[in-house]
Amino acid sequence: MCQTSVVLDREGEQEMIMENVTSLEMLADGVRIAALFEEPQEITSVRLARIDFVTGTVILVENQKGNDNE
């Protein structure tokens, strides 16, 4: 079974948030992710940048402060 990794990209530096993610839910100001045998985790003030289906990676970026166009 192929699960997905979620990483947070901060100015080119990628930080692993969670591996083997089984669900991702978009929230008003972030995401909620969960993996088997782990408590769900909410990451706030982020947005989805892209999903790489080949590597099974979800890339999140921090919301830009003061930018209401997104």
Phi, psi and omega in degrees: 000135179259116173257173186249149173257145176245126179236151176252120180266114178245098178052046177092344177267123182259127179250124178291125179264312180201141175254162178056042180290132181253343176207149177221126180238128177284133177247173181301323182229043179154210181220158171242126179238153180216152175226160177302137175065017176230151176291144174301149182234133176258131176245118184259164178060035175230162174224159178284123179268311179192164176237126176257103184288335180291315181266352181068046183234132173256126181253122176255151173229154179290143176296142176281126179289135178082008179249102182268008183275356182261000000 
